[in-house]
Amino acid sequence: MSHRDQYVKPLDGGGADYSDGRFHLKNMGKVTYIAKDIRTALLESRKILLDSNDNAFRGSHSPPFVIYSVQFNMRKVLDLTDQNLLDELELDISDITGNWWLSDETTSTQFIGSTAYNSDRFHAVAYRSARNSLSVTNYDDEYDTNFAVFPTKLDNRSFLEAIPPTNMEDDACFLVGQK
């Protein structure tokens, strides 16, 4: 698949073939990362940044990007926003939101993601945003949640699709841009 084809199908998770991510290892399988809201999507992509008072400002200059609204229905989600599950897995929020790219070894999130993917029991992993500062001290599942979706694992009652933007404040979002 050429890079041009990847932009034609932005939700297929093909980028996971080229590099590691928070919940996947390169060549593990298809993974698409989506944010539940526009603010978190922009923060995760570093298109906007937050100051110490949670005021947003423009991030560093970057090439053009596209924001997609996303509709989805995923029946089997490993919910790492649930503190009881994190306690059971002996993880804390820093394990989920930490700087995974600084590790030379497989991180706990990559292990969880690959285990969930290979188990065929989950369509996605829900997790707290690492970039949205609200998620560290005052988690709000309405706005601070991201999903690592396994598109090839979705069954006939589950779906993930890009739709024309309607109300960017209410729609889950996915950003595509050049790195």
N, C-alpha and C positions, 0 to 999 in steps of 0.2 A: 504494500500500500504506500503510495506517495504521500508526502506531507500535505499536498493539496487535497487528496481524498479524505484525510483526517478532518479537515475543516468542513467538508460536506456532511460528515456524520459526527458531529461534535460530542455526542453522548455515548459513542460506542466503546469508550475506554481504551482506545488504541495507544494512547500515550504511555500507558503502563508497560508497554513492550520496550520502551526506550530508557526508562530510569526508575529508580526506587521512589516510593512515596510513603506518606505517614502510615498507611495500612496495607502496603503491598511491597513486594520485592520485584525487581525487573523480571519480566517474562513469567511471572506467576500466573497471569491471566488478565483479562480485561477488568479495569476498575475506573469508574467515573466518580469524581468528587463533586458534590453539589452542596450549596449552602441553602438554608431554609429561608433566608431573607437577603435583600439587596445589600444592606449595610455589611453583613457578615461576608458576603461574596466579595465586595470591594476591599474589605480589610484583609481577607485571606489572600487575595491577589496582590495586595500592597498598592492598590490604586489609590486608596486613601489610608491615612495613618491616624492614630489618636494621640493627643497630648495627655498629660497627667490628669487632666480634668474630664477626660472622655470627649473632648471636642475634636471633631474630625477635620483634617486638612489634607490637601492633595499630596500624594506620595511622589516619589521620584518620577521624572519624565520617563515615559514608556511608549513603545509603539502602540498603534491603535489596537483596540480590542472590541469584542462583541459580547453583549450580555444577552443571554437567552433566558426566557421564562421557562420553567420546567413544571410539567405535571407528572405526578408519579403515584403509584400505588405499589407498595412493597409489603407483602404479608409477613415475611419472616425477616425481622430486623434484630440484630444483636445490639441491644440498647446500652451503650456505655455511658449514657447520660444518667443512668440509674445508679445512685450512690450505693445502694445495697448490692448491686452486681459488682461494682468496683471493689467494695469491701470483700466480697466473696472471692474475687480474683486476686485479692491482696495488692490492689493498685490504688494509687491516688491520682488526683487531677494532674499533677506534674508528669506522671507517666504517659498521660494522654496528650497533654499539650506541650511536652518538652521538645527540644531541638533534635529531632530524630536524625537530621542530615549530618550532625556532628559525630555520629557514632560510626565506627568501622565495623561493628557487629550488628546482627539483626536486633532490632529494638523490640520492646514488648508489644508495641502497636503493630509492627510488621508481623510478628509471630501470631498475634491475635487475628489480624486480617488474613494471613495465609491459612491459618487453621480454619477460620470461618469459611473462607472460599473453598478449601479442599473438602470440607465436611459435607458440602451440598445441602446444608440445613438452613443457610441464610442467603437472603437476597442483598443484604447491605449491613453495614455497621453504622450506627448513629453515635456521634461523639460531640463533645463540646469544642467550640472553636478555640484555637490556640491564639488567634489574633484579636478576637473581640474581648476587650478587657473586662466587660461585664461578666463573661463566663468564668472568670477566675474567682471573683469575690461574691457575685450575686447572679448566679446562673438563672437564665430565663429561657425555658425550652421553646418558647414562642419565637425567639429571635436568634439564639446563640448556637443553634445546632447545625452540624454538618453531617453529610452522609457519604460514606465510601460505598458506592453501589457496584454490584457485580452483574453487569448487563447480561452476560451469557448464562447466568443462573436464574434469571427471572422465569417464572412459569406462566402459563396461559392466563392466569388471573392477576398477574402483576405487570406493570409497565413503567416505562420511563420515556418521556417524549418532550422535545423542545416545541414550544408553541410561540406564536407571535406575541410580543409583549402587550399586555393590557393594563395591568395595574402593578407597576414595578414594586410598590411598597408591600403588596400582599403575596406576590408570587415567589416561589423558590427560584434560585438563580444559579446559572452556570456561566463562567466566563471563559472565553477563548481568546488568546492573544499570543503574540510572538514573545519568545523569551530572549 
